[in-house]
Amino acid sequence: MEVSAKAFQILIAKLYSDRIRAVIREISTNAYDSHLANGNAEEPFLVHLPTYLEPTFWVRDYGTGLSPEEINSVYFTVFKSSKTEDENSTGCLGLGSKSPLTYADSFMVESFQNGKRCVYGVHYNDENLPVATPMGTFDTDERNGLKVSVAVQSGDCGIFVDKATQIFKHFKVMPEIIGTKINIQSRTPTLTGDGWAVFNGGNSGVVMSNVYYPLRADS
């Protein structure tokens, strides 16, 4: 499905009730999925949590990276995903990659692939559609992968840290945190299965593919 301005505003901009949580969760699960696809799922990806001196949230993975053609496809389509048939991956609707646009008007994507670092600015164009504008290609000796960076409003730094603490305690592989340090106390599941776990006590819920879903007592 090609993205029209109207479809994008309905499906993306108004999709998430908690926009900061969505940005952290979607970018981070995409990083884990990229490691999974690359065969290094047990390796932590990097997360920079914003500080007042460095108010940027970014995630750097060491997965496959994206070609220029893949960049355009990822950031201009919805309901199209390479993960649809993969039960081990988190994403499948092609929506999460655009989640930073629910919080900010633009964000940066850096793709490291085969000795090249390609930088893109993802933003709205004049027709209110998301586009990835090339900002330069540079030689690099860094490993393949992707880095997604979102500028954070200074008053939201603490909120990002608090929500990241809640999100990452359910990840199979804990990311390496830089910037603001956090203390994550993981919970022990009472029941586990293939790709899921159940947690009781306090707020009960189910974790599937790194994402925690709370359960209502009357459900």
C-alpha positions as CSV (number, residue, x, y, z in Angstrom):
1,M,0.0,0.0,0.0
2,E,1.5,3.3,-1.1
3,V,1.3,6.0,1.5
4,S,-1.0,8.9,0.9
5,A,-0.9,11.9,3.2
6,K,-4.3,11.0,4.6
7,A,-3.5,7.4,5.1
8,F,-0.2,8.2,6.8
9,Q,-1.8,10.7,9.2
10,I,-4.5,8.1,10.2
11,L,-2.3,5.0,10.3
12,I,0.9,6.4,11.7
13,A,0.5,9.8,13.3
14,K,-2.6,8.8,15.2
15,L,-1.7,5.1,15.7
16,Y,0.1,5.3,19.1
17,S,-1.5,6.6,22.3
18,D,2.0,6.9,23.9
19,R,4.3,8.4,21.3
20,I,7.5,8.3,23.3
21,R,7.0,4.7,24.3
22,A,6.3,3.9,20.7
23,V,9.5,5.5,19.4
24,I,11.6,3.6,21.9
25,R,9.8,0.3,21.4
26,E,9.6,0.3,17.6
27,I,13.1,1.4,16.8
28,S,14.6,-1.0,19.4
29,T,12.6,-4.0,18.2
30,N,13.6,-3.2,14.7
31,A,17.2,-3.3,15.8
32,Y,16.7,-6.7,17.5
33,D,15.0,-8.0,14.4
34,S,17.9,-6.8,12.2
35,H,20.4,-8.7,14.5
36,L,18.1,-11.8,14.2
37,A,18.1,-11.6,10.4
38,N,21.9,-11.1,10.4
39,G,22.5,-14.1,12.6
40,N,23.8,-12.2,15.7
41,A,20.7,-12.1,17.8
42,E,22.6,-12.6,21.0
43,E,24.7,-9.5,20.5
44,P,23.4,-6.3,22.2
45,F,22.6,-3.3,20.0
46,L,23.5,0.2,21.3
47,V,21.0,2.7,22.7
48,H,21.8,6.3,23.7
49,L,19.3,7.7,26.2
50,P,19.0,11.5,26.1
51,T,20.6,13.8,28.6
52,Y,20.2,17.5,29.0
53,L,23.6,18.0,27.4
54,E,22.9,15.4,24.6
55,P,19.2,15.5,24.0
56,T,19.1,12.7,21.4
57,F,17.7,9.2,21.5
58,W,19.4,6.9,19.1
59,V,19.7,3.2,18.4
60,R,22.6,1.6,16.5
61,D,22.4,-2.0,15.4
62,Y,24.9,-4.3,13.8
63,G,22.5,-6.0,11.4
64,T,22.2,-6.0,7.7
65,G,21.9,-2.2,7.0
66,L,19.7,-0.9,4.2
67,S,20.5,-0.1,0.6
68,P,19.2,3.2,-0.9
69,E,16.4,1.2,-2.6
70,E,15.4,-0.4,0.7
71,I,15.5,3.0,2.4
72,N,13.0,4.4,0.0
73,S,10.8,1.4,0.3
74,V,10.9,1.3,4.1
75,Y,10.0,4.9,4.6
76,F,7.4,5.3,1.9
77,T,5.1,2.2,2.3
78,V,2.9,0.7,5.0
79,F,1.5,-2.8,5.4
80,K,4.6,-4.0,3.5
81,S,7.2,-5.8,5.6
82,S,9.8,-8.5,5.1
83,K,8.9,-9.9,8.5
84,T,5.2,-10.8,7.8
85,E,5.9,-14.6,7.6
86,D,8.6,-14.6,10.3
87,E,7.2,-15.6,13.7
88,N,10.5,-14.8,15.5
89,S,10.5,-11.1,14.4
90,T,8.6,-8.4,16.2
91,G,7.4,-6.3,13.3
92,C,5.2,-7.3,10.4
93,L,3.0,-4.3,9.4
94,G,5.7,-2.0,8.1
95,L,4.6,0.8,10.5
96,G,7.2,1.0,13.2
97,S,10.0,2.5,11.1
98,K,7.9,5.7,10.8
99,S,7.1,5.9,14.5
100,P,9.6,8.8,15.1
101,L,7.4,11.0,13.0
102,T,4.7,10.7,15.7
103,Y,7.0,12.5,18.0
104,A,9.1,14.8,15.8
105,D,8.8,16.4,12.4
106,S,12.0,14.7,11.3
107,F,14.7,12.2,12.3
108,M,18.0,10.8,10.9
109,V,18.8,7.4,9.5
110,E,22.4,6.3,8.9
111,S,22.9,3.0,7.0
112,F,26.3,1.3,7.2
113,Q,26.8,-1.2,4.4
114,N,29.8,-2.6,2.6
115,G,32.2,0.2,3.6
116,K,29.8,3.0,2.9
117,R,27.8,5.3,5.4
118,C,24.7,6.7,3.8
119,V,22.9,9.5,5.7
120,Y,19.3,10.3,5.3
121,G,16.9,12.9,6.8
122,V,13.4,11.4,7.1
123,H,10.8,14.2,7.2
124,Y,7.5,15.4,5.7
125,N,7.5,16.9,2.2
126,D,5.3,19.7,0.9
127,E,2.5,17.1,0.4
128,N,2.7,16.0,4.0
129,L,4.2,12.6,3.0
130,P,7.2,11.0,4.6
131,V,10.4,11.0,2.5
132,A,14.0,10.0,3.0
133,T,16.3,12.8,1.7
134,P,19.9,11.7,1.0
135,M,22.3,13.9,2.9
136,G,25.6,12.3,1.9
137,T,27.5,9.1,1.4
138,F,30.9,8.6,3.1
139,D,33.6,5.9,3.3
140,T,33.6,4.1,6.6
141,D,35.2,1.2,8.4
142,E,32.3,0.7,10.7
143,R,30.4,-2.6,10.7
144,N,27.2,-3.0,8.7
145,G,24.0,-1.9,10.4
146,L,21.6,1.0,11.0
147,K,21.5,4.0,13.3
148,V,18.3,5.9,13.9
149,S,18.4,9.2,15.7
150,V,15.6,11.3,17.1
151,A,16.0,14.8,18.6
152,V,14.4,14.9,22.1
153,Q,12.8,18.0,23.7
154,S,14.7,18.9,26.8
155,G,11.7,18.4,29.0
156,D,11.2,14.9,27.8
157,C,14.6,13.5,28.6
158,G,13.5,12.0,31.9
159,I,10.4,10.5,30.3
160,F,12.5,8.7,27.7
161,V,14.7,7.3,30.4
162,D,11.7,6.1,32.5
163,K,9.9,4.5,29.6
164,A,13.1,2.8,28.3
165,T,13.6,1.3,31.7
166,Q,10.1,-0.3,31.5
167,I,10.5,-1.5,27.9
168,F,14.0,-3.0,28.0
169,K,13.4,-5.1,31.1
170,H,11.4,-7.5,28.9
171,F,14.0,-7.7,26.1
172,K,15.6,-11.1,25.4
173,V,18.9,-9.4,25.0
174,M,19.6,-6.3,27.0
175,P,20.9,-3.4,24.8
176,E,24.1,-1.7,25.7
177,I,23.0,1.7,27.2
178,I,25.0,4.8,26.9
179,G,24.2,8.4,27.8
180,T,21.9,8.3,30.9
181,K,22.4,5.1,32.8
182,I,19.5,3.1,33.9
183,N,19.0,0.3,36.4
184,I,16.9,-2.5,34.9
185,Q,15.5,-5.2,37.1
186,S,14.2,-8.0,35.0
187,R,11.1,-9.9,36.0
188,T,10.9,-13.7,36.2
189,P,8.0,-15.2,34.1
190,T,5.6,-17.6,35.7
191,L,5.0,-19.4,32.4
192,T,6.9,-19.5,29.2
193,G,6.4,-20.9,25.7
194,D,7.9,-20.6,22.2
195,G,8.3,-16.8,21.8
196,W,6.1,-15.8,24.7
197,A,6.1,-15.5,28.5
198,V,3.5,-14.7,31.2
199,F,4.2,-12.5,34.1
200,N,2.1,-12.3,37.3
201,G,2.2,-10.1,40.4
202,G,1.6,-6.4,40.3
203,N,0.6,-5.7,36.7
204,S,0.0,-9.0,35.0
205,G,0.9,-9.3,31.3
206,V,2.3,-11.3,28.4
207,V,5.6,-10.8,26.6
208,M,5.8,-11.7,22.9
209,S,8.9,-11.0,20.9
210,N,10.3,-8.5,23.4
211,V,7.0,-6.5,23.7
212,Y,5.0,-6.5,26.9
213,Y,1.2,-6.5,26.7
214,P,-0.7,-5.9,29.9
215,L,-3.6,-8.2,30.8
216,R,-6.9,-6.8,32.1
217,A,-8.2,-8.6,35.2
218,D,-11.6,-9.0,33.7
219,S,-10.4,-10.3,30.3
